[in-house]
Amino acid sequence: MEPLAPVALLALLALALGHPDPALDRHWELWKKTYGKEYQPQEDSLRRLTWEKNLWLVTLHNLEHSLGLRSYTLGMNHLGDMVGAGSGFQP
C-alpha cells in the first residue's frame, strides 16, 4: 500500500488548498446534470470540493480493490457532493 501514499497525499493536498482540479470540470458538470443538481456559485464551489474529495476516495478505494486489498468496489452516486451528517452541514 506504500506506493499509493504519494498519490493520495498529492490528491489530498490539492483538495486541502481549496482549488478544484480543472481537469474534472466536464466530469463535474456531467455528474450534476445526471443527478439534477443545481447550486448558486458559492455553494457550487463548496459542493465541488466535497465531490472531488469523495471522487478521490472512491478512486483510491477501487485501485486498492484492483490490487486485491479490498473485497468490493465503490461508485459515485447522487450523494457524491455531500459530507457526513456529523459535520453539521445541512444539504
Backbone as a ProteinNet text record, in pm:
[ID]
protein_1_A
[PRIMARY]
MEPLAPVALLALLALALGHPDPALDRHWELWKKTYGKEYQPQEDSLRRLTWEKNLWLVTLHNLEHSLGLRSYTLGMNHLGDMVGAGSGFQP
[TERTIARY]
82.3	0	86.6	213.1	300.2	307.6	304.4	309.8	190.8	80	-37.3	-24.9	58.3	68	103.7	203.6	233.8	119	51.1	-62	-173.3	-204.2	-309.9	-272	-146.7	-101.2	-114.6	-73.5	-85.1	-230.3	-314.8	-457	-519.7	-490.9	-548.1	-489.9	-363.7	-303.1	-372.2	-398.6	-468.8	-607.2	-675.9	-808.9	-800.2	-697.6	-682.5	-658.3	-595.2	-569.9	-696.8	-801.8	-930.6	-943.9	-865.5	-872.9	-922.6	-1033.9	-1081.8	-986.4	-983.2	-899.4	-968.9	-911.1	-975.6	-994.4	-914.6	-929.2	-1061.9	-1126	-1252.4	-1374	-1355.4	-1466.9	-1580.9	-1550.3	-1654.6	-1721.6	-1640.2	-1693.1	-1790.1	-1757	-1843	-1975.3	-1967.5	-2089.6	-2178.5	-2118.5	-2195.8	-2258.7	-2185.1	-2238	-2358.8	-2346.5	-2459.1	-2579.6	-2555.1	-2664.9	-2732.1	-2652.1	-2704.1	-2798.5	-2762.5	-2841	-2928.2	-2939.1	-3026.7	-2986.2	-2856.9	-2805.9	-2784	-2831.3	-2808.9	-2780.9	-2674.6	-2635.5	-2601.1	-2612.7	-2562.3	-2409.5	-2341.4	-2195.4	-2115.4	-2144.8	-2066.9	-2088.6	-2213.2	-2241.4	-2183	-2186.3	-2130.7	-1983.6	-1909.7	-1766.7	-1744.6	-1823.4	-1809	-1848.2	-1957.5	-2001.7	-1899.1	-1841	-1741.1	-1621.3	-1571.9	-1457	-1490.5	-1609.9	-1653.6	-1664	-1722.1	-1736.9	-1599.9	-1503.6	-1369.3	-1305.4	-1320.1	-1264.1	-1325.9	-1457.9	-1525	-1485.6	-1469.1	-1425.9	-1287.5	-1196.4	-1062.8	-1069.4	-1153.3	-1166.1	-1217.9	-1317	-1371.9	-1265.3	-1195	-1091.2	-979.8	-932.4	-825.6	-873.6	-994.6	-1050.6	-1055.3	-1103.1	-1115	-978.6	-878.8	-742.6	-694.4	-720.8	-684.5	-758.1	-882.2	-956.9	-886.7	-842.7	-776.4	-644.1	-586.2	-462.1	-488.5	-615.8	-652.2	-656.7	-653.6	-653	-792.7	-891	-1030.9	-1115.9	-1226.6	-1311.4	-1430.2	-1447.5	-1561.2	-1519.5	-1598.9	-1572.9	-1676.4	-1642.8	-1733.1	-1764.1	-1867.4	-1901.6	-1962.6	-1954.6	-2016.5	-2165.5	-2245.5	-2389.6	-2441	-2569.8	-2630.6	-2586.6	-2520.6	-2473.5	-2327	-2266.3	-2123.8	-2077.9	-2169.1	-2129.7	-2168.7	-2200.9	-2243.6	-2136.2	-2137.6	-2045.8	-2124.4	-2053.5	-2119.5	-2209.2	-2307.6	-2404.6	-2338.3	-2227.5	-2160.3	-2094.7	-2087	-2018.5	-2105.3	-2235.2	-2325.6	-2373.1	-2321.9	-2362.6	-2497.5	-2589.3	-2721.2	-2735.7	-2750.1	-2762.8	-2893.4
-118.9	0	125.2	114.2	230.6	305.4	237.5	312.3	406.4	380.6	466.9	592.4	589.8	702.5	834.1	840.5	969.2	1021.4	933.1	974.1	1029.5	958.9	1003.8	1135.2	1147.8	1271.2	1390.6	1375.3	1484.9	1521.4	1421.8	1447.9	1521.5	1476.9	1541.6	1680.4	1699.9	1832.5	1930.5	1888.5	1975.1	2011.3	1915.8	1942.8	2033.7	2014.3	2096.3	2242.2	2266.6	2403.8	2471.9	2395	2452	2492.6	2432	2463.1	2341.1	2355.5	2241.4	2207.7	2083.1	2035.8	2067.4	2156.5	2192.5	2073.4	1969.3	1850.9	1779.3	1810.5	1745.3	1832.2	1947.4	2039.5	1970.3	1904.9	1839.1	1726.4	1650.5	1540.2	1594.2	1704.7	1767.4	1811.7	1876.7	1923.8	1806.7	1700.8	1582.2	1514.4	1508.1	1447.3	1527.1	1660.6	1744.5	1726.8	1719.6	1701.4	1565.4	1462.2	1327.3	1320.6	1389.8	1382.2	1505.3	1593.3	1709.4	1807.3	1827.5	1917.6	2057.2	2157.9	2297.9	2376	2455.9	2532.4	2675.4	2764.1	2900.2	2890.7	2989.6	2979.2	2947.2	3013	2987.4	2844.7	2799.8	2663.4	2562.6	2595.4	2506.9	2479.9	2583.5	2567.2	2472.9	2489.6	2402.9	2259.3	2242.8	2108.7	2042.7	2121.9	2069.3	2013.5	2087	2038.9	1910.5	1903.8	1781.8	1666.3	1694.4	1592.6	1540	1630.7	1587.7	1500.1	1539.5	1458.4	1318.7	1311.9	1181.8	1101.4	1169	1100.9	1039.1	1113.5	1060.1	940.6	949.5	837	712.1	729.2	617.1	561.1	649	606.4	529.7	581.7	513.3	379.1	376	250.1	146.4	188	94.7	51.5	138.4	99	-8.9	11.4	-90.8	-222.1	-213.5	-334.7	-406	-329.1	-390.4	-456.1	-413.6	-473.4	-588	-620.1	-728.7	-690.7	-561.5	-516.3	-491.2	-486.8	-466.1	-572.4	-609.2	-714.8	-661.3	-530.3	-471.1	-337.9	-291.1	-161.7	-59.8	66	176.5	250.9	333.8	417.2	547.9	648	776.7	766.9	832.5	835.9	976.8	989.8	1120.9	1186.2	1113.1	1167.4	1209.9	1207.2	1233.6	1372.3	1468.5	1605	1639.6	1538.8	1561.8	1515.9	1578	1538.8	1460	1397.6	1318.5	1401.6	1336.7	1404.9	1466.3	1411.9	1462.7	1598.1	1647.2	1774	1894.8	1873.4	1985	2052.2	2009.7	2067.9	2011	2097.3	2053.5	2077.3	1971.5	1988.8	2056.5
0	0	0	29.4	31.7	-100.9	-217.7	-343.7	-362.2	-296.7	-309	-224.4	-122.7	-30.1	-98.7	-186.5	-250.6	-336.6	-406.5	-490.1	-402.6	-297.4	-205.9	-139.9	-101.4	-37.3	-131.1	-255.3	-351.8	-378.3	-389.3	-413.6	-296.2	-175.7	-58.1	-36.5	-71.1	-60.9	-154.4	-276	-371.6	-319.7	-262.1	-206.5	-85	-2.9	117.1	82	-30.5	-73.2	-122.5	-142.8	-179.6	-324.7	-411.3	-553.6	-629.7	-700.3	-778.8	-893.2	-929.3	-1039.2	-1171.4	-1253.9	-1380.1	-1474.4	-1457.9	-1542.3	-1516.3	-1404.1	-1369.3	-1398.7	-1461.2	-1488.7	-1562.9	-1671.7	-1752.6	-1674.5	-1603.8	-1523.2	-1417.8	-1352	-1251	-1313.5	-1428.3	-1494.9	-1537.4	-1588.1	-1627.2	-1506	-1396.2	-1274.6	-1225.2	-1222.8	-1178.6	-1270.1	-1399.8	-1494.9	-1474.7	-1455.5	-1435.3	-1315.8	-1207.7	-1085	-1060.4	-1159.3	-1147.8	-1039.5	-1022.8	-919	-976.7	-905.1	-941.8	-814.7	-816.1	-698.5	-737.2	-639	-654.7	-658.7	-719.9	-738.2	-611.6	-500.1	-378.6	-327.9	-326.9	-283	-381.4	-510.8	-612.5	-584.2	-546.3	-517	-399.3	-294.3	-176.9	-209.4	-280.9	-320	-411.1	-500.1	-593.7	-518.5	-419.9	-343.4	-267.6	-211.5	-142.3	-240.7	-357.6	-461.2	-505.8	-525.8	-566.9	-460.4	-334.4	-226	-228.6	-241.8	-245.8	-369.3	-482.5	-604.6	-585.3	-521.4	-494.5	-400.3	-297.2	-204.1	-275.3	-361.1	-438.2	-532.2	-601.3	-695.9	-625.2	-513.3	-439.7	-383.5	-333.3	-282.8	-395.2	-512	-624	-676.5	-666.2	-701.4	-604.9	-476.8	-378.5	-407.3	-452.3	-489.9	-605	-704.3	-820.1	-781.8	-670.2	-621.2	-523.2	-503.7	-414.3	-267.5	-238.3	-99.5	-43.4	-129.9	-89.6	-157.3	-93.4	-149.2	-228.2	-235	-306	-367.9	-461.8	-525	-478.4	-498.4	-468.1	-596.6	-593.6	-708.3	-661.9	-746.2	-716.4	-746	-661.4	-682.6	-653.4	-632.8	-610.2	-479.3	-392.4	-265.2	-270.5	-386.7	-400.2	-361.7	-352.3	-316	-172.9	-94.9	43	140.5	257	363.7	467.2	560	662.5	752.8	812.4	898.6	1021.4	1065.2	1184.1	1166.4	1044.9	1020.2	1050.9	1065.3	1089.1	962.6	848	719.5	680.6	645.4	602.1	452.8	372.4	227.1	187.9
[MASK]
+++++++++++++++++++++++++++++++++++++++++++++++++++++++++++++++++++++++++++++++++++++++++++

